[in-house]
């Protein structure tokens, strides 16, 4: 127990250095940020479908969907789609994970409710539910801080290509260390509230493109000696509240800005595309991690970061 807690401590400490590197040049921008409507206008239906594919294919892989959305958009000459559009089409990824885990989620809610009525606080599903709730709180708190203090987040150094490259390289190293030193002794039935909270803290790092929400939580899960599939499965469940809240907040902003029919069509196309490919990615990753390690993602993220830095220079 002490050993893997020490591992996780170093993971969170080193990963937090990403924040220092990315935030160092950041100055709080007090000017009004671009409207949500302007952010969507530059994304047509075809682009939305392609970006939905990128979002869906990468959201649940430990390689950062936000980073790939920006990299692909910039590479194709479309420009940065913006944090707002990226957050909204993540609703498709939520629809996919809800569909994939519907039976599990129904059981968890049903059993957790019954445990509360019976005051059975040792019930596994209740503890799992509480783990997801406690694990979501750090992301909510951090998201509020970003919303309040980083007005022009789309144009901040946090979303720069250099920050994405650095985050990708650092997280590839951390995932490699987790893969090498994790004992992978604990299955899904041995998850606890503490696992949810610690993986939730790691999830906060995903506010920086290039870190990857699933990558940071999967890495934390491995440092907690969870089996690979267990860490990935719980990462998916833990992401439901955080991604849903981010997407719904941005969606509200879009409608408040008065978007037109073409913009709505682009959002719908992106969400549908994201839903389909997210479902495929979830099923594929869980099947892959039953028999394979995460080294392919380690090397991919390392090379991605190096290539981005090379192109930037």
Secondary structure as GFF3:
##gff-version 3
##sequence-region A 1 313
A	DSSP	alpha_helix	2	23	.	.	.	ID=ss1
A	DSSP	alpha_helix	36	41	.	.	.	ID=ss2
A	DSSP	alpha_helix	45	59	.	.	.	ID=ss3
A	DSSP	alpha_helix	65	75	.	.	.	ID=ss4
A	DSSP	alpha_helix	82	100	.	.	.	ID=ss5
A	DSSP	alpha_helix	102	117	.	.	.	ID=ss6
A	DSSP	alpha_helix	124	149	.	.	.	ID=ss7
A	DSSP	three_ten_helix	153	155	.	.	.	ID=ss8
A	DSSP	three_ten_helix	157	159	.	.	.	ID=ss9
A	DSSP	alpha_helix	161	181	.	.	.	ID=ss10
A	DSSP	three_ten_helix	188	190	.	.	.	ID=ss11
A	DSSP	alpha_helix	193	203	.	.	.	ID=ss12
A	DSSP	three_ten_helix	204	207	.	.	.	ID=ss13
A	DSSP	alpha_helix	213	223	.	.	.	ID=ss14
A	DSSP	alpha_helix	228	256	.	.	.	ID=ss15
A	DSSP	alpha_helix	261	289	.	.	.	ID=ss16
A	DSSP	alpha_helix	295	312	.	.	.	ID=ss17
###
